[in-house]
């Protein structure tokens, strides 16, 4: 091979036609190959593009895998994204500018800090180090208010901090146990679970058993309640066992009524005073109401009803008796059991009975009742008093007799 006017050994790459400085360094390729750096290739490698019919050039954008229209990047290498191929979430980084999300936290790109107003969380998304939007940094989070010792960074919107109060203080002027806020008249703003003792707030020895948290030691000092009870108040209140539960002095807790259908056993778990709907008191126990009753109180027979089940009506005193009207009758006239006053299943009342649709000569005058057509001998009158269809043998707006139909006068 004569290369540069000197006989040399053949180029290492058989596709290379010129390697004047070294057999391993090609400067021109043949055999329809492209020159990429100092080698001949069939096609440009990832991160390179054909800048001429014979050569490959590196993509302008770093970490770009494909750039046929360089300097625009068509596809970034794995772990990078966007026009500038910046690091994706989860990819290592050194500074925020390395990341597509503009947030480098703990050496890894993250989507955003957990706190919406956090502007920097370098050790982890959940641990903010600088808050913005006039919010205060406290315990790794951002808050619009500061119950502790606030530093507004000279009035700046960013960089405000809040140092937490002593655990005994709800709000404070300093971080010590003696720095709880004076609400006036020497009354300190103690945290829940602490009670003022002189110039400090001291932990309570014990809340009353009915309280979960409290302001004092009595049953009237509950802020939140023990399980299966409700009540309490920010300023202290009484907790009462939920329906179906009763306070047991021995266990010092709310315990369930012995009868699962009892909603009031305030006299003792075994003594029921009121039952759930569908049950009545018999002695001190709850017994299912008679099928005729929807609700009963003392006793459980059909004569102990307060309200009746569908298909029955109260007929004197507390007795529920069955309606006899046809159709799906829910309730009827106590003086005439065959006259329905309320239908079920979307049925309509027609002549005291329940029907799916109004019969011939009737129309639906409401969502629940049928009325007779105003025009006599009318079979259908959906727009009563106008008759739409007359009975057979009658015709016209007034449904008069047709020829051949019997009559008494003209």
KANOR-V205677 format. One record per residue. N is the residue number from 1. PSI is psi in whole degrees, 0 to 359 (NA if undefined). D_CENTER is the distance of its C-alpha to the mean C-alpha in Angstrom with 1 decimal. Layout:
n:psi:d_center
N:PSI:D_CENTER
N:PSI:D_CENTER
//
This chain:
n:psi:d_center
1:120:78.8
2:114:80.3
3:117:77.6
4:30:78.5
5:10:82.2
6:141:82.1
7:127:82.0
8:167:78.9
9:156:77.2
10:150:74.7
11:148:71.1
12:320:68.8
13:122:66.5
14:338:68.4
15:351:66.5
16:132:67.6
17:355:70.7
18:120:71.1
19:68:70.6
20:333:73.3
21:336:72.0
22:143:71.0
23:340:70.8
24:351:67.2
25:105:66.2
26:145:66.2
27:348:66.5
28:135:66.8
29:153:65.6
30:198:67.1
31:36:66.2
32:26:63.4
33:161:61.5
34:142:59.6
35:118:60.5
36:114:57.5
37:252:58.6
38:26:61.8
39:158:60.9
40:130:61.1
41:155:58.0
42:320:57.2
43:153:54.0
44:142:52.4
45:165:50.2
46:135:46.5
47:359:46.5
48:160:49.7
49:158:50.7
50:104:54.0
51:355:55.5
52:172:58.7
53:348:60.1
54:354:61.4
55:155:59.2
56:145:55.6
57:154:54.1
58:143:51.1
59:141:47.9
60:319:47.7
61:124:44.1
62:146:43.8
63:21:41.7
64:133:41.9
65:330:42.4
66:125:43.5
67:62:45.1
68:336:47.3
69:43:47.2
70:139:47.6
71:4:46.8
72:135:43.5
73:129:41.5
74:327:40.2
75:133:38.5
76:161:38.0
77:161:38.7
78:133:35.9
79:1:33.7
80:157:34.4
81:167:33.1
82:172:33.8
83:330:37.1
84:5:38.4
85:57:37.1
86:162:35.4
87:137:33.7
88:169:30.2
89:132:27.5
90:349:29.0
91:144:32.6
92:153:35.0
93:167:36.0
94:319:38.2
95:167:37.0
96:325:34.1
97:344:36.4
98:343:36.4
99:142:32.7
100:329:31.1
101:359:28.1
102:28:30.7
103:109:29.5
104:115:31.6
105:117:30.2
106:32:32.3
107:8:34.5
108:140:31.6
109:132:29.9
110:159:26.2
111:313:23.6
112:161:23.0
113:150:23.0
114:318:19.7
115:127:20.3
116:322:19.9
117:8:23.3
118:134:25.1
119:352:28.1
120:128:29.6
121:68:28.5
122:337:31.5
123:356:31.0
124:145:27.4
125:333:24.2
126:351:22.8
127:100:26.1
128:144:26.8
129:341:30.5
130:126:30.5
131:153:28.1
132:194:28.4
133:39:27.4
134:27:29.1
135:158:26.8
136:137:28.3
137:122:28.4
138:124:27.9
139:42:27.5
140:5:26.5
141:176:23.7
142:133:23.8
143:146:23.4
144:340:24.5
145:161:26.4
146:112:28.8
147:350:29.6
148:218:32.3
149:114:35.2
150:142:34.3
151:110:36.2
152:16:35.4
153:47:37.7
154:21:40.1
155:3:37.5
156:152:36.1
157:339:32.5
158:146:32.4
159:11:33.6
160:146:32.7
161:157:32.5
162:119:31.6
163:126:33.4
164:146:31.7
165:166:33.5
166:147:35.2
167:338:32.8
168:349:34.6
169:138:33.8
170:326:30.7
171:162:32.3
172:170:35.6
173:354:38.5
174:183:39.2
175:0:38.0
176:168:40.4
177:337:40.1
178:13:42.4
179:18:40.3
180:142:37.8
181:135:37.5
182:114:40.0
183:356:38.2
184:137:41.7
185:22:44.6
186:6:44.2
187:122:40.7
188:149:38.6
189:85:34.9
190:149:34.2
191:159:31.0
192:133:29.4
193:0:31.6
194:150:34.7
195:139:37.4
196:134:40.0
197:97:43.4
198:238:45.9
199:8:44.8
200:169:41.9
201:123:38.8
202:149:39.4
203:142:37.1
204:145:37.1
205:312:39.1
206:138:36.7
207:160:34.2
208:146:35.0
209:336:33.6
210:348:31.3
211:148:29.5
212:314:27.1
213:158:27.9
214:170:30.6
215:346:33.0
216:189:36.1
217:355:37.5
218:170:37.6
219:345:35.2
220:359:34.8
221:15:33.4
222:136:30.0
223:312:27.0
224:161:24.6
225:158:25.5
226:165:26.4
227:148:24.5
228:30:24.6
229:167:25.4
230:164:24.1
231:221:25.7
232:173:26.9
233:159:26.7
234:320:26.8
235:8:30.5
236:137:31.0
237:180:30.8
238:140:31.4
239:135:29.0
240:139:29.5
241:144:28.8
242:164:26.1
243:134:27.5
244:3:29.3
245:157:30.1
246:147:33.1
247:130:34.4
248:115:36.9
249:333:39.4
250:311:40.6
251:351:37.4
252:53:36.0
253:163:32.6
254:128:30.9
255:153:32.0
256:150:31.1
257:147:33.6
258:321:36.0
259:118:35.2
260:343:31.7
261:7:31.9
262:135:33.0
263:351:30.7
264:106:33.4
265:45:35.9
266:340:36.6
267:353:40.2
268:149:39.5
269:331:37.3
270:355:40.1
271:106:40.6
272:137:38.2
273:340:38.4
274:139:35.6
275:164:34.0
276:161:30.7
277:136:31.0
278:0:33.3
279:149:35.5
280:157:38.5
281:126:40.4
282:105:43.6
283:245:45.2
284:17:42.5
285:161:40.4
286:129:37.9
287:140:39.3
288:136:37.6
289:157:38.7
290:152:41.2
291:336:39.8
292:341:41.1
293:141:38.8
294:328:35.2
295:139:35.5
296:162:38.4
297:264:39.4
298:120:42.7
299:165:43.9
300:17:42.4
301:177:45.0
302:351:44.9
303:8:46.8
304:25:44.1
305:149:41.3
306:315:39.4
307:153:37.6
308:155:38.7
309:163:36.9
310:136:36.9
311:0:40.5
312:160:42.0
313:151:43.1
314:123:44.3
315:81:48.1
316:121:49.7
317:229:48.3
318:28:45.3
319:131:46.4
320:127:44.4
321:153:46.6
322:137:45.8
323:151:45.9
324:1:48.5
325:151:47.4
326:162:46.8
327:191:43.4
328:80:40.0
329:122:40.9
330:323:38.3
331:153:40.7
332:173:44.3
333:124:47.1
334:334:48.3
335:347:51.9
336:91:51.7
337:346:49.4
338:355:50.1
339:108:48.5
340:141:44.7
341:348:42.7
342:129:39.2
343:157:38.4
344:178:35.4
345:28:33.9
346:12:34.3
347:164:38.1
348:148:40.5
349:124:43.3
350:111:46.7
351:34:49.7
352:353:48.0
353:168:46.5
354:129:43.2
355:154:43.3
356:316:41.0
357:153:42.7
358:141:45.5
359:179:48.9
360:131:51.9
361:3:53.0
362:159:49.6
363:157:46.6
364:105:43.0
365:355:43.4
366:184:39.8
367:352:36.7
368:350:38.3
369:155:42.1
370:146:45.0
371:155:48.2
372:145:51.6
373:141:52.6
374:320:54.8
375:125:57.4
376:150:59.5
377:18:59.8
378:132:56.5
379:329:54.5
380:126:51.3
381:62:50.3
382:337:46.6
383:43:47.6
384:139:49.9
385:9:52.6
386:131:53.2
387:130:54.2
388:321:52.9
389:129:55.0
390:163:58.0
391:159:59.2
392:129:61.8
393:1:65.1
394:155:63.7
395:169:62.9
396:176:62.1
397:332:59.8
398:7:61.5
399:57:61.7
400:163:65.5
401:138:67.6
402:167:68.3
403:131:71.9
404:352:72.8
405:140:70.6
406:150:72.4
407:166:72.8
408:321:74.7
409:173:75.2
410:NA:74.8
//
